Amino acid sequence: MESFTQTFPIHTPIQVAWGEMDALQHVNNVVYFRYFETARIDFFNQIGLMEELKKTGIGPILAETRCRFKRPLFFPDSVLVGTRITELSDDRFTMEYQVFSQSQRAVTSVGSAEVVVYDFHNNRKTVMPEQIRRQLQQYLITETA
């Protein structure tokens, strides 16, 4: 857990819901992407990115996401989704996630997302504003999960 908290600086707690399980009695694979989305939006809110979007019309849009399943999750459980930034470019950044099961005391999945900076007023990607870059750099960790 110590390594998790050091290498994934933002943590989003999520309760596993009974309805997230599938016919095989474990959390359905698609739910992990919902967990990632919840953590991504939590991260954006914590660094002020969603407020910036409201003010300027420039903000994040998901370009790609992926997940590697390491072990199943079950109800009841609560997870911590750790989030970090691993790459910054002129118009995009990469986020990585780890889902840590509280009951299993283990990482159950890892994932990533490529997020593009988008100008919603002009409907096109754009160069990352310096204020957003500075915020993201605070969470940039180049070590991979």
C-alpha positions in Angstrom: 0.0 0.0 0.0 2.9 2.4 0.8 4.2 2.1 -2.8 0.7 2.7 -4.1 0.3 5.9 -2.2 3.7 7.2 -3.2 3.5 6.4 -6.9 -0.2 7.3 -7.4 -0.6 10.7 -5.7 -4.4 11.1 -6.2 -6.7 8.5 -4.7 -10.4 8.1 -5.3 -12.4 5.8 -3.0 -15.2 3.8 -4.6 -17.6 1.3 -3.1 -18.2 -1.9 -5.1 -21.9 -2.2 -5.7 -23.8 -5.5 -5.8 -25.2 -4.6 -9.3 -21.7 -4.4 -10.7 -21.2 -8.1 -10.6 -21.9 -10.3 -13.6 -23.1 -13.9 -14.2 -19.6 -15.1 -13.1 -20.1 -13.4 -9.7 -17.3 -10.9 -10.1 -17.3 -7.3 -11.0 -18.0 -7.0 -14.8 -15.0 -5.8 -16.9 -16.8 -2.7 -18.2 -17.2 -1.4 -14.6 -13.4 -0.9 -14.4 -13.7 1.8 -17.1 -16.4 3.5 -15.0 -14.0 3.4 -12.0 -11.3 5.0 -14.2 -13.8 7.6 -15.4 -14.7 8.4 -11.8 -11.1 8.7 -10.8 -10.2 10.8 -13.9 -13.0 13.3 -13.2 -12.1 13.4 -9.5 -8.5 14.1 -10.5 -9.6 16.9 -12.9 -11.7 18.5 -10.2 -8.9 18.3 -7.6 -6.5 20.2 -9.9 -9.1 22.7 -11.2 -9.3 21.4 -14.7 -13.1 21.3 -14.9 -13.3 24.9 -13.6 -10.8 25.9 -16.3 -13.1 24.2 -18.9 -16.1 26.3 -17.6 -14.1 29.5 -17.9 -12.3 29.0 -21.2 -14.0 26.2 -23.1 -10.6 24.4 -23.2 -10.5 21.1 -21.4 -9.9 17.3 -21.5 -11.4 14.8 -23.9 -10.7 11.1 -23.7 -8.9 9.8 -26.8 -8.0 6.2 -25.7 -8.3 4.0 -22.6 -7.2 0.5 -21.7 -7.3 -1.9 -18.8 -5.3 -4.9 -17.7 -7.1 -7.2 -15.3 -4.9 -8.8 -12.7 -7.5 -10.4 -10.3 -11.2 -10.3 -9.9 -13.1 -7.9 -7.7 -16.1 -9.1 -5.6 -18.9 -7.6 -3.6 -18.6 -6.4 -0.8 -15.4 -4.4 -1.2 -14.2 -0.9 -1.5 -11.4 0.1 -3.8 -9.0 3.0 -4.1 -8.3 4.1 -7.6 -4.9 5.8 -7.8 -4.2 8.2 -10.6 -1.0 9.8 -11.9 0.3 11.5 -15.0 3.1 9.7 -16.9 3.5 11.7 -20.1 2.9 15.4 -21.1 2.9 16.6 -24.7 1.9 19.8 -26.3 -1.7 18.8 -26.8 -2.2 15.7 -24.7 -1.2 13.8 -21.6 -1.3 10.2 -20.4 -2.9 9.1 -17.1 -2.3 5.8 -15.4 -4.6 4.1 -12.9 -4.3 1.3 -10.3 -7.4 -0.2 -8.7 -6.5 -1.4 -5.2 -8.9 -3.7 -3.4 -9.3 -2.9 0.3 -10.5 -6.5 1.2 -7.8 -8.3 -0.9 -5.1 -5.7 0.0 -3.9 -6.0 -3.6 -4.0 -4.3 -7.0 -6.7 -5.8 -9.1 -6.2 -3.9 -12.3 -4.1 -1.3 -14.0 -5.1 1.0 -16.8 -4.2 4.1 -18.8 -5.8 6.8 -20.8 -4.6 9.3 -23.4 -6.4 12.6 -22.9 -6.3 15.3 -25.5 -6.7 19.0 -24.7 -9.7 20.2 -26.7 -11.1 23.6 -27.6 -14.9 23.0 -27.2 -15.7 26.4 -28.7 -13.9 25.6 -32.0 -14.4 21.8 -31.9 -10.7 20.9 -32.3 -7.7 19.8 -30.3 -5.5 22.6 -29.1 -2.2 23.3 -27.5 -2.3 22.8 -23.7 -2.6 26.1 -21.8 0.4 26.8 -19.5 -1.8 26.9 -16.4 -3.1 23.3 -17.2 0.5 22.1 -17.9 1.7 23.4 -14.6 -1.1 21.7 -12.7 -0.4 18.4 -14.5 3.4 18.6 -14.0 2.8 18.5 -10.2 1.5 14.9 -10.7 3.9 13.7 -13.4 5.6 10.5 -12.4 7.6 8.8 -15.1 7.9 5.4 -13.4 5.5 2.9 -15.0 3.0 0.7 -13.1 
